[in-house]
Amino acid sequence: MEFPSRVNISYLLQGKPLEYAREANAEIFVRGGEFEFSPRGQAIPHVTMLMGEVKSLQDLEELFDVVAKASFEFENIDFELSAPYFRDARRKFVFVDTNPQESFLKQRRLLQEWVGPLLKIDHYGNAENVSHITLGYNDLGNDATLLAHISSSAPIAGKASQLQVARTGARGTCIETLRTFARSR
Protein backbone atom coordinates (compact mmCIF):
# COMPACT_ATOMS: atom_id res chain seq x y z
CA MET A 1 0.00 0.00 0.00
CA GLU A 2 1.37 3.39 -0.97
CA PHE A 3 1.05 6.51 1.15
CA PRO A 4 -0.69 8.84 1.35
CA SER A 5 -3.70 6.61 0.76
CA ARG A 6 -7.48 7.07 0.93
CA VAL A 7 -9.26 4.85 3.44
CA ASN A 8 -12.83 4.35 4.58
CA ILE A 9 -13.97 3.49 8.11
CA SER A 10 -17.31 1.79 7.64
CA TYR A 11 -19.82 -0.76 8.77
CA LEU A 12 -19.92 -3.94 6.69
CA LEU A 13 -23.35 -5.00 5.51
CA GLN A 14 -24.87 -8.30 6.57
CA GLY A 15 -28.08 -10.24 5.96
CA LYS A 16 -30.96 -8.67 4.03
CA PRO A 17 -29.30 -5.26 3.47
CA LEU A 18 -26.27 -7.02 1.94
CA GLU A 19 -28.48 -9.18 -0.29
CA TYR A 20 -30.46 -6.13 -1.40
CA ALA A 21 -27.32 -4.05 -2.07
CA ARG A 22 -25.85 -6.81 -4.25
CA GLU A 23 -29.08 -7.33 -6.19
CA ALA A 24 -29.67 -3.60 -6.76
CA ASN A 25 -26.03 -3.07 -7.70
CA ALA A 26 -26.17 -5.91 -10.23
CA GLU A 27 -29.16 -4.25 -11.91
CA ILE A 28 -27.40 -0.88 -11.97
CA PHE A 29 -24.22 -2.47 -13.31
CA VAL A 30 -25.93 -4.16 -16.27
CA ARG A 31 -27.61 -0.84 -17.13
CA GLY A 32 -24.32 1.01 -17.41
CA GLY A 33 -23.06 1.06 -13.84
CA GLU A 34 -19.43 1.66 -13.03
CA PHE A 35 -18.65 -0.69 -10.13
CA GLU A 36 -20.03 -4.01 -8.99
CA PHE A 37 -20.46 -5.85 -5.69
CA SER A 38 -20.29 -9.34 -7.23
CA PRO A 39 -17.42 -11.77 -6.50
CA ARG A 40 -15.72 -10.72 -9.75
CA GLY A 41 -16.18 -7.03 -8.88
CA GLN A 42 -13.89 -5.21 -6.51
CA ALA A 43 -16.34 -2.98 -4.57
CA ILE A 44 -17.45 -3.86 -1.02
CA PRO A 45 -20.97 -2.81 0.09
CA HIS A 46 -20.81 -0.71 3.27
CA VAL A 47 -22.10 2.22 5.32
CA THR A 48 -19.36 4.87 5.51
CA MET A 49 -18.60 6.34 8.90
CA LEU A 50 -15.57 8.46 7.88
CA MET A 51 -13.42 8.64 4.76
CA GLY A 52 -10.21 10.44 3.99
CA GLU A 53 -6.47 10.26 3.57
CA VAL A 54 -3.98 8.60 5.87
CA LYS A 55 -0.42 9.81 5.34
CA SER A 56 1.74 6.95 6.66
CA LEU A 57 1.80 3.33 7.75
CA GLN A 58 2.29 4.46 11.34
CA ASP A 59 -0.85 6.63 11.15
CA LEU A 60 -2.76 3.70 9.62
CA GLU A 61 -1.70 1.41 12.49
CA GLU A 62 -2.81 4.05 15.00
CA LEU A 63 -6.08 4.42 13.10
CA PHE A 64 -6.62 0.65 13.46
CA ASP A 65 -6.24 1.09 17.24
CA VAL A 66 -8.85 3.87 17.27
CA VAL A 67 -11.33 1.79 15.25
CA ALA A 68 -10.72 -1.22 17.54
CA LYS A 69 -11.64 1.03 20.49
CA ALA A 70 -14.77 2.19 18.64
CA SER A 71 -15.73 -1.41 17.94
CA PHE A 72 -15.55 -2.10 21.66
CA GLU A 73 -17.36 1.09 22.73
CA PHE A 74 -20.08 1.50 20.10
CA GLU A 75 -23.49 -0.11 20.36
CA ASN A 76 -24.89 -1.98 17.36
CA ILE A 77 -27.24 0.16 15.27
CA ASP A 78 -30.59 -1.17 14.08
CA PHE A 79 -31.63 0.47 10.82
CA GLU A 80 -34.05 0.29 7.93
CA LEU A 81 -33.27 1.15 4.32
CA SER A 82 -35.01 4.02 2.56
CA ALA A 83 -36.23 3.81 -1.01
CA PRO A 84 -33.41 4.17 -3.57
CA TYR A 85 -32.83 7.65 -4.98
CA PHE A 86 -30.44 9.92 -6.85
CA ARG A 87 -29.23 12.62 -4.45
CA ASP A 88 -28.02 14.69 -7.39
CA ALA A 89 -28.87 13.41 -10.86
CA ARG A 90 -25.82 15.11 -12.38
CA ARG A 91 -23.54 13.01 -10.16
CA LYS A 92 -25.32 9.74 -11.07
CA PHE A 93 -24.95 7.98 -7.69
CA VAL A 94 -27.81 5.75 -6.52
CA PHE A 95 -28.26 5.70 -2.73
CA VAL A 96 -30.41 4.22 0.00
CA ASP A 97 -30.30 5.87 3.41
CA THR A 98 -29.91 3.93 6.66
CA ASN A 99 -32.63 5.22 8.98
CA PRO A 100 -32.90 6.46 11.63
CA GLN A 101 -29.83 8.66 11.23
CA GLU A 102 -29.23 9.75 14.84
CA SER A 103 -27.17 6.78 16.08
CA PHE A 104 -24.94 6.82 13.01
CA LEU A 105 -24.41 10.58 13.38
CA LYS A 106 -23.54 10.28 17.06
CA GLN A 107 -21.00 7.51 16.37
CA ARG A 108 -19.46 9.35 13.39
CA ARG A 109 -18.97 12.52 15.42
CA LEU A 110 -17.32 10.61 18.25
CA LEU A 111 -15.17 8.62 15.83
CA GLN A 112 -14.06 11.84 14.11
CA GLU A 113 -13.05 13.25 17.49
CA TRP A 114 -11.06 10.09 18.33
CA VAL A 115 -9.41 9.91 14.91
CA GLY A 116 -8.15 13.49 15.13
CA PRO A 117 -5.23 14.19 12.79
CA LEU A 118 -4.68 10.52 11.83
CA LEU A 119 -7.18 10.89 8.98
CA LYS A 120 -7.48 13.95 6.75
CA ILE A 121 -11.25 13.69 6.29
CA ASP A 122 -12.61 14.78 2.93
CA HIS A 123 -15.95 16.37 2.05
CA TYR A 124 -17.54 13.05 1.06
CA GLY A 125 -16.44 11.27 4.22
CA ASN A 126 -17.15 13.76 7.00
CA ALA A 127 -19.14 13.11 10.14
CA GLU A 128 -22.11 15.28 9.14
CA ASN A 129 -22.98 13.32 5.98
CA VAL A 130 -26.23 11.38 5.71
CA SER A 131 -25.70 7.69 6.51
CA HIS A 132 -26.30 5.73 3.34
CA ILE A 133 -25.30 2.81 1.15
CA THR A 134 -24.10 3.67 -2.33
CA LEU A 135 -25.79 1.07 -4.52
CA GLY A 136 -24.04 2.11 -7.70
CA TYR A 137 -23.00 4.79 -10.13
CA ASN A 138 -25.27 4.87 -13.16
CA ASP A 139 -23.58 6.35 -16.24
CA LEU A 140 -27.02 6.86 -17.78
CA GLY A 141 -27.94 9.41 -15.10
CA ASN A 142 -31.29 9.87 -13.40
CA ASP A 143 -33.32 6.89 -14.57
CA ALA A 144 -36.74 6.66 -12.89
CA THR A 145 -37.34 3.19 -14.35
CA LEU A 146 -34.13 1.98 -12.70
CA LEU A 147 -35.26 3.28 -9.31
CA ALA A 148 -38.64 1.61 -9.72
CA HIS A 149 -36.96 -1.65 -10.73
CA ILE A 150 -34.62 -1.78 -7.71
CA SER A 151 -37.15 -0.57 -5.13
CA SER A 152 -38.15 -3.13 -2.51
CA SER A 153 -41.82 -3.80 -1.87
CA ALA A 154 -41.14 -4.60 1.79
CA PRO A 155 -39.05 -2.76 4.39
CA ILE A 156 -35.46 -3.99 4.66
CA ALA A 157 -34.07 -3.92 8.19
CA GLY A 158 -30.51 -4.54 9.28
CA LYS A 159 -27.97 -4.16 12.04
CA ALA A 160 -24.69 -2.26 11.79
CA SER A 161 -22.37 -4.33 13.95
CA GLN A 162 -18.96 -4.86 12.33
CA LEU A 163 -16.55 -2.06 11.55
CA GLN A 164 -13.84 -2.24 8.92
CA VAL A 165 -11.06 -0.05 7.59
CA ALA A 166 -10.82 -0.40 3.82
CA ARG A 167 -8.74 1.04 1.04
CA THR A 168 -10.85 3.41 -1.03
CA GLY A 169 -10.96 3.50 -4.80
CA ALA A 170 -12.75 5.50 -7.46
CA ARG A 171 -16.11 7.00 -6.53
CA GLY A 172 -15.44 6.40 -2.81
CA THR A 173 -15.92 2.65 -3.07
CA CYS A 174 -14.27 0.30 -0.58
CA ILE A 175 -12.05 -1.90 -2.73
CA GLU A 176 -9.93 -3.80 -0.21
CA THR A 177 -10.62 -4.56 3.43
CA LEU A 178 -7.48 -3.79 5.39
CA ARG A 179 -8.84 -4.91 8.76
CA THR A 180 -12.16 -5.88 10.33
CA PHE A 181 -12.94 -5.51 14.00
CA ALA A 182 -14.78 -8.09 16.07
CA ARG A 183 -17.47 -6.84 18.40
CA SER A 184 -16.60 -6.96 22.06
CA ARG A 185 -20.19 -6.61 23.28
N, C-alpha and C positions, 0 to 999 in steps of 0.2 A: 504494500500500500504506500503510495506516495503522499507526501505532505507539502503544503496544506491539502486537506481533503474534506469534502462535504459529507456529513453524517446526519442521520435521522434517529432520534430517540422516539420510539413508538410502541404502541400496543399491537401485538400480533392478533390477527383474527382467528377465531375458532368457531366450530359448529355452524349453525345456520347463516350467520353473517359471512363467514368464509365461503360457504357454498354459493350464496347469493352473489358475492363479489366476483367469484370465478365465472359464474354463469353469465352475469351481466357484462363482464369484461370480454368474454369470448364473443358475445354478440357485437359489442363495440368494435372489437378487433377485426372481425370479418367484414364490417361495414367501413373499414378505412381507419381503424384505430392504430395507435402508434406503439403501444406496449401491451404485453399479455401476461396474465397470471398463470398460464398453463405450465406444466412441467418443462416444456421446451422453451418457454419464455423466461425472462430473467427477473421480472418485477415481482415483488412480494406484497400482497395485500396487507394493509395496516391502517392504524389511526395515529397520525403524527401527534406527538407531544411537543417536541422542539426539533428544529432543523437548522443547521448552519455549518460553519467551517471550524475544524480543529487543526491547529497549526503544527503539532508534533506528536510523535509516538508517546512521549511522556504525558502530554495533555490527554491523549486518548485513553491511556491507562488510568489516569485520575478520573476521567469522565466515566469509565466503567465502574469505578468505586462509588461515584455519586449515584449512578443508576442502580447499583446493587442496594445502596441505602434506600433509595426510593422504592424499590421492589419490596423491601422489608417494611417500610413505613406506610405505603399507600394501601388504601382499601380497594378491593375490586370495585369496578363500576358496572352496574347494570344499565343497559341502554337499549334503545329501539331505533331502527333505521327510518329515516324520512323517505319520502318519494325521491327518485332520482331527478336531478335538475342540472341545468347549465347555469353556473353563477354569473358568467359573463360569456355570452355567445361568441364574442370575438376571440376569446382565449381557448375555446373548444374543449374544456375539461368537463367531464360528467362526474357529479358528486352525489353522495347521500350523506346526510348529517347523522351524527350519533347523538340522540336526544335522551334525556335532558342534558344540557350543556354544562350545568353548574359544577358538577364533580370533576369533569375534565378540565375546566377552566381553573378551578382551585388547585388541582394537581400540577397543571402546566406552570402556573405562577410560582408555586413553591419550587418546582424543579428548576425553573429559570433562575431563581434566587440561589439555589444550591450549586448550580452549574457555574455561575459567575463568569469569569473570563476564560474558562476552559473551552467555551464554544462561542464563536462569533455568530450570533443568531441573525439569520436573514429575514427579510420581510415575510416570506412565505412560511417561515417556521417559527414565528414568534408566539408568545404565550397567549396573546389576545385573539388569535385566529379562532374561527368556528371549528369545532371538532367535526371531522368528516372522514369519509373514505373516498379516495379518488378511484372511481371505477374504470376510467379510461380517458383517453384523449382522442377525440373524434375529428379527424382531418376534414370531414364534411361540414363541420360547424353545427349550429343549433338545428337539430333534427327532431321534431316533435314525434315523429313515428318511432324513432329509436327510443325515446323516453317512454312512450306508451308500451313498447315491446318489452322493455326491461323492468317495468314497474311490477311490483309484487301485489297480488290481490289480498294477501294477508300480512299482518304486521310481522316484522322480523326482529326478534329480540336476541340480545347477546350479552356477554360479560367480558369486559376488558380486565384481563388478569395476568398477562405475561408481557413484560417489557423486553424490548430488544434495542440494541444499537446496531444500525445498519449503514453500510456505505450507500451513498445517494448518487443516483445517475441523472440522466436527462429527465426533465419535467418533474423533478422531485421524487422520483420513484425510488423505493428501497430495492437495491439490486444485489446486495450481498449481506447476509446477517453476519455481523462481526462477533456478537455475543448475545445470548439470551440470559434472562435472569429468573431463577426459580422463585416462586412465592414462598415467603416465610410464614405466612399466616394461614 
